[in-house]
Amino acid sequence: MTHFHPVALEHASRLINHGPTVLVTSRSKDGSRRNIMAAAWSMPVEFTPPRIAIVIDKKTFTRELVKDSGAFGICIPGAALADLAYAVGNGTGRDGDKFSHYRIDASTGPVLGLPVLEAGCAAWMECRWIPEAHTEDAYDTCFGEVVSAAADERVFQRGRWSFRDDNRALQTIHHLGAGNFVHAGQVIQARPLG
Amino acid sequence: MTHFHPVALEHASRLINHGPTVLVTSRSKDGSRRNIMAAAWSMPVEFTPPRIAIVIDKKTFTRELVKDSGAFGICIPGAALADLAYAVGNGTGRDGDKFSHYRIDASTGPVLGLPVLEAGCAAWMECRWIPEAHTEDAYDTCFGEVVSAAADERVFQRGRWSFRDDNRALQTIHHLGAGNFVHAGQVIQARPLG
């Protein structure tokens, strides 16, 4: 049973308004390859249409896949996934499929067919890449337009986050650096995964 | 007695790595006018040189001053300043000096002479504006390079945040929308200021 429900596109910016660390998902156009990485550097840039900016290093496998498919996914991990977020932020997907390696159970986004995570995540978005050669080159800053979004109703309802004692595992995490995340006032030290 | 100490530029990105709401300060080239606004949408884009991106609406007085002076400041309010952050995020500085109106005690940044706040803030940065006409126009996204930074040693030391029970008032705030901020696991409801 899923607790995920669609988020109105006019509310999509709220999902990353407060600066959470996100997971970026991608796939090749032919669907034969996919990837997932962590990104601490993202922000909304417009409410309507819902557009975001995110820093994705030009050397990454993700950049290659985004350019190939014209799309990327944003998944917002809950606190319970801090270890995973830290793990997929290290190492490259060129060396092997990280979804298989970390046994990540991904669903398929409804509009762009991107891998999206629900278990342990608070929300996800599918984004259509907006090519901006100069800022991608100069600042590794990529732009995208959100075309579908969903969130776990236990932590995000009617366009608003609701952080409570009973949903701590779904609360967003914010990377301080070196595997330390702020979460609901606590610092979580990520552990290496196998 | 100040608790502020310089932050090494290689650590500047850490100050906004976790997505805090910030205050953007600016002044006209001739120093006759100044402004302060809140911004939830900012992110680092590079470690070295330390560069950041921030969304500043093209209609704002701040954009006008940034273009005039070629610089902007970033102040990172602690939880005790949530009300002020919400207040300066509404209303325009064209109608009157917000520093005077809200009795904000600003210091002068050492490199660019920008207004910077220490009392109640966790940190500040002075940024040299990097003009990028297209992204400013299309996404209201402005780039800047950090040329000086300082932080309150009670909450940021040797390049790292330290959020503890004894420094809650200096902990960063993260805007969920509509005046609700996440702070150390608690939601702060900002009140209107006079």
Boltz contact constraints between the chains, C-beta under 6 A:
constraints:
  - contact:
      token1: [A, 14]
      token2: [B, 177]
      max_distance: 6.0
  - contact:
      token1: [A, 17]
      token2: [B, 40]
      max_distance: 6.0
  - contact:
      token1: [A, 17]
      token2: [B, 175]
      max_distance: 6.0
  - contact:
      token1: [A, 17]
      token2: [B, 177]
      max_distance: 6.0
  - contact:
      token1: [A, 18]
      token2: [B, 174]
      max_distance: 6.0
  - contact:
      token1: [A, 18]
      token2: [B, 175]
      max_distance: 6.0
  - contact:
      token1: [A, 18]
      token2: [B, 176]
      max_distance: 6.0
  - contact:
      token1: [A, 18]
      token2: [B, 182]
      max_distance: 6.0
  - contact:
      token1: [A, 19]
      token2: [B, 19]
      max_distance: 6.0
  - contact:
      token1: [A, 19]
      token2: [B, 174]
      max_distance: 6.0
  - contact:
      token1: [A, 40]
      token2: [B, 17]
      max_distance: 6.0
  - contact:
      token1: [A, 41]
      token2: [B, 43]
      max_distance: 6.0
  - contact:
      token1: [A, 41]
      token2: [B, 44]
      max_distance: 6.0
  - contact:
      token1: [A, 43]
      token2: [B, 41]
      max_distance: 6.0
  - contact:
      token1: [A, 43]
      token2: [B, 43]
      max_distance: 6.0
  - contact:
      token1: [A, 44]
      token2: [B, 41]
      max_distance: 6.0
  - contact:
      token1: [A, 45]
      token2: [B, 55]
      max_distance: 6.0
  - contact:
      token1: [A, 45]
      token2: [B, 139]
      max_distance: 6.0
  - contact:
      token1: [A, 45]
      token2: [B, 141]
      max_distance: 6.0
  - contact:
      token1: [A, 55]
      token2: [B, 45]
      max_distance: 6.0
  - contact:
      token1: [A, 135]
      token2: [B, 135]
      max_distance: 6.0
  - contact:
      token1: [A, 139]
      token2: [B, 45]
      max_distance: 6.0
  - contact:
      token1: [A, 141]
      token2: [B, 45]
      max_distance: 6.0
  - contact:
      token1: [A, 161]
      token2: [B, 176]
      max_distance: 6.0
  - contact:
      token1: [A, 174]
      token2: [B, 18]
      max_distance: 6.0
  - contact:
      token1: [A, 174]
      token2: [B, 19]
      max_distance: 6.0
  - contact:
      token1: [A, 175]
      token2: [B, 17]
      max_distance: 6.0
  - contact:
      token1: [A, 175]
      token2: [B, 18]
      max_distance: 6.0
  - contact:
      token1: [A, 176]
      token2: [B, 18]
      max_distance: 6.0
  - contact:
      token1: [A, 176]
      token2: [B, 161]
      max_distance: 6.0
  - contact:
      token1: [A, 177]
      token2: [B, 14]
      max_distance: 6.0
  - contact:
      token1: [A, 177]
      token2: [B, 17]
      max_distance: 6.0
  - contact:
      token1: [A, 182]
      token2: [B, 18]
      max_distance: 6.0
  - contact:
      token1: [A, 184]
      token2: [B, 185]
      max_distance: 6.0
  - contact:
      token1: [A, 185]
      token2: [B, 184]
      max_distance: 6.0
  - contact:
      token1: [A, 185]
      token2: [B, 185]
      max_distance: 6.0
